[in-house]
Amino acid sequence: MVFLAPIKITTLNCKKLFLLFMCLQYSFFAQDNKLDSLLTQARSAPSDTEKVRIENKICKIYIVEGNHEEALKLINGNLVLLKKNINKSVEATVKDLNNYRNSYGDCLILEGLAHTDLSHYQKATESILRAVKEFTATGNKAGVAKAYNNLGNVNFKTGKFTDAVKYHFASLKINESIGNKKGVASSLNNMANIYASRGNNKEALAKYFEALNVYLAEDIKVGIGNAYNNIALVYSQLNNYDSAAFYTQKAFNIRTMINDKRGIASCLSNLGVFSLEQRKFDEAVTYFKKALEAKEDLNDLSGVGAECKNLATVYVYLEKPKIALEYVQRALEIAKQTGSLDETKSAYSVGAMALEKIGDFKKAYAYQKLYITLNDSDLVEKNARIITEMNTKYETEKKEKENQLLQIQNDLSTETIKQQKIITYLVVGGLMLTLFLAYFIFKGLKKQKQANSIISNQKKEVEKQKDLVDEKQKEILDSIHYAKRIQNTLLAHKDFLDENLTNNFVLFKPKDIVSGDFYWATKAQANAEELFYLAVCDSTGHGVPGAFMSLLNIGFLSEAIKEKDIFEPHQVFNYVRMRLVESISKEEQKDGFDGILLCINKTTGKITYAAANNNPVIVSNNTVINLKADKMPVGKGERQNSFTLFDLELLPNDTLYLFTDGYPDQFGGPKGKKFKYKQLEDLLVSNNALPLNQQTLLLENVFDNWKGNLEQIDDVLVVGLKLH
């Protein structure tokens, strides 16, 4: 189960919301048909385990719809049935017994889910821990991972974030070891929820996208909806409301399709939060009341408390503190029932504001003091838990040592004592022999002292040399950092790119401080036509040698266009190759670059390009189109033919990508293999609908996660742009 936190989104207009709810009526009808079909199958099931398997599907539908009473009734009946079969284990085969116990564990997981939704967190924990016991007994690793994941969610809802992370991480490791992609995605998504709740938005977003890619690949619609919803949460926290709206709309559509009432209620709450932030208080009240009603229907006690707190907050802003206090009192009562420390703190904080507006400053102070005390007690509780764990570990180790000592004492038999006497005689004899040898050792020590003096002097000299090396290294690094500043001034500036390409992104990650990859742009006038050039290139080498080559290559490109009035991209490449051969390739060196030079005629709209060992890529209608390129570098190579002038046409919504080989050649992933061009192209297609400024963040996160702890092997450069 995935925790669905309220998020902030842009406003959906009433007409669109009405249409979405009309669509819901059809999904309810389809869900009823599915339920009837499953009930029929359960009645004619050939075995008890098959009957339970089908009825577990029915329970999941009941839980999603909020019909927890029927779900628990069905679960309890199945637990009794399975227990009878387990108790007849003498008559059952090992395989049958394991099937019964696994089915029993599945039922306990569902029981835990139902109690979690009802905010019965203690009961939920007990049920899930019993499931862990059953799955462990049968060696069912997938079941144990699923149970840990659900325990993580329960701890998250009760504010025990440290324990929640531990359970989710344990679940993730098991799922990775058994290749359970759905389980991996669920663990990643839930860990991201915790990161997001603690304000670590970058880490949360990376894990949400990881989870989303798995869910999309496996077509797991519930997971897709949850991931979209949670990604929107992070973007709203970053005040990127366009992105939040984009993903929330996707989440709402998916949840409507699968009749996820709990998810739809969450979306209503999200609308309220966003209206509140925009100070549209009447709208916020409307959405929060709808969300409250929906969560009451679902018997979601924790959710009801959250909506009461939200409504109290709005009424404080509306200068209606008495109504606000009514909701505060209800929120406090619910927080007491659920044992949620976070909800209790939030209710006291809002209550203090309402009491202050009424003028009851004494009680307002008391509420604020309770809020501060709970904050402090939360910290004390965390510290106490850490101390307890450390003390338990210490006592365990202490007990183990005591047991070892006791064992040694018990083993000292009479025979052992006799052996000890013999050893004593040998030791005395050894001491006499040692005295005899001492004289010779003393003489040796004199010589060693002389040698140590020589070594000490040598050590001082080595340290002196090391200081010199460190000083030189610092000078070299300072020079390289200065070179980086020079290189950055020659690269295409962001403002210049935005001025000429209104929709673009650049992902640039040098392997070392300076880079052999470079992106460069300029403008020119030819026959009263305005031309814009963009080059994306990979120079020979990386680091300092690559940076020198990139500066030289940029200089020759600029010289061709600005000084020699060469305007066609292929002729520019021909000129730069000639200059490189003249300058550095006289001794058969083959230095130069692979790359693409794009020319956009801003007057006529025509686009041309030249490409050396590097293919531009277009993503059009979710299809990758690899454009043509010449199979030779700009520099001395086996072929010295003239470069080709290619025409390029971009349709509306087409995206053009120019990149070097650093991204696809990076080693990483679970098997330490290359990322490869095919995987990069699939990534560009699957995320092409995103705004370009979000694509660069996604590409960077995927690259960093793929690389992991391995070294970056080359400079990385990816440029994306749209012209329509």
Secondary structure, 3 states (H helix, E strand, C coil): CCCCCCCCCCCCCHHHHHHHHHHHHHHHHHHHHHHHHHHHHHHCCCCHHHHHHHHHHHHHHHHHHCCHHHHHHHHHHHHHHHHHHHHCCCCCCHHHHHHHHHHHHHHHHHHHHHHHHCCCHHHHHHHHHHHHHHHHHHCCHHHHHHHHHHHHHHHHHCCCHHHHHHHHHHHHHHHHHHCCHHHHHHHHHHHHHHHHHCCCHHHHHHHHHHHHHHHHHHCCHHHHHHHHHHHHHHHHHCCCHHHHHHHHHHHHHHHHHCCCHHHHHHHHHHHHHHHHHCCCHHHHHHHHHHHHHHHHHCCCHHHHHHHHHHHHHHHHHCCCHHHHHHHHHHHHHHHHHHCCHHHHHHHHHHHHHHHHHHCCHHHHHHHHHHHHHHHHHHHHHHHHHHHHHHHHHHHHHHHHHHHHHHHHHHCCCHHHHHHHHHHHHHHHHHHHHHHHHHHHHHHHHHHHHHHHHHHHHHHHHHHHHHHHHHHHHHHHHHHHHHHHHHHHHHCCCHHHHHHHCCEEEEEEECCCCCCCEEEEEEEEEECCEEEEEEEEEEECCCHHHHHHHHHHHHHHHHHHHHHCCCCCHHHHHHHHHHHHHHHHCCCCCCCEEEEEEEEEECCCCCEEEEEECCCCEEEECCEEEECCCECCCEECCCCCCCCCCEEECCCCCCEEEEECCCCCCCEECCCCEECCHHHHHHHHHHCCCCCHHHHHHHHHHHHHHHHCCCCCCCCEEEEEEECC
